[in-house]
Amino acid sequence: MDNLRSFILSFPNDLIGNPFLLKLPKVINFLDSYLHENDKIKIFVKLIILSSVIALLTSCSSSKEFSEFENVPGTLIESGIASWYGPDFHGNKTANGERYNMNDLTAAHRTLSFGSIVKVYNRTNGKSVIVRINDRGPYAKERIIDLSKKAAEKIDLIQEGSAEVELRLLNEDKKLPINLKVPHFTVQVGSYKKKNDALSFSSSIDNSRVIQSKVNEEIYYRVYVGLFTEKTEAENLKESLQEEGIDGFVKQVEN
């Protein structure tokens, strides 16, 4: 037993404190009480158990990504792809009425309440940034958040353009997701039977998105622009689009 204890204490520090490992001597004592017949069998069984336990513990301790994000403060709310938006939108009005400043630490999210404080972790390099939600988006379905240029720089996102991230809500008083009783409004500018037609039309309109809908067992691909909590803002957008020759109508988003 003394030799076994010395052997355990020679392990790396991050394994010594493992509760399962600390119980190992009791396991060996238990085996001693039942394997009386043959000392060689006893030694062989002990070695098998020791090697299996060490392999298991070592593999667990090497999973840095899991342990890293396990201890991150805040409520984990979403994992997915982050992107960023910059000069082309600088100075434009955001969904909450502010002017977009690409040098501020802000972000666009589809449902989080305006003013939500979110910590964004880049799963590729472990870097993080804290941002405030002040806009709606992203409109690309496969992405979950659009960061300002400044925020993207903080987590080395500029060159790659996108990355796998985790979002954690830091101000717990904010509703998550946005209160479903609060209506949201958008402008529908097209509806197509063929997805490629919808995507082609959407590519000609800034900040538009294509959403698949099912009506009477028929699939349609609808093109929407904007997302607002105030109907008047959606009406204003509709009028602006009409001035550009794009017809549409305001529609309440289904929650």
Secondary structure, 3 states (H helix, E strand, C coil): CHHHHHHHHCCCHHHHCCHHHHCHHHHHHHHHHHCCCCHHHHHHHHHHHHHHHHHHHHHHHCCHHHHHHHCCCCEEEEEEEEEEECHHHCCCECCCCCECCCCCCEEECCCCCCCCEEEEEECCCCCEEEEEEEECCCCCCCEEEEEEHHHHHHCCCCCCCEEEEEEEECCCCCCCCCCCCCCCEEEEEEEECCHHHHHHHHCCCCCEEEEEEEECCEEEEEEEEEEECCHHHHHHHHHHHHHCCCCCEEEECCC
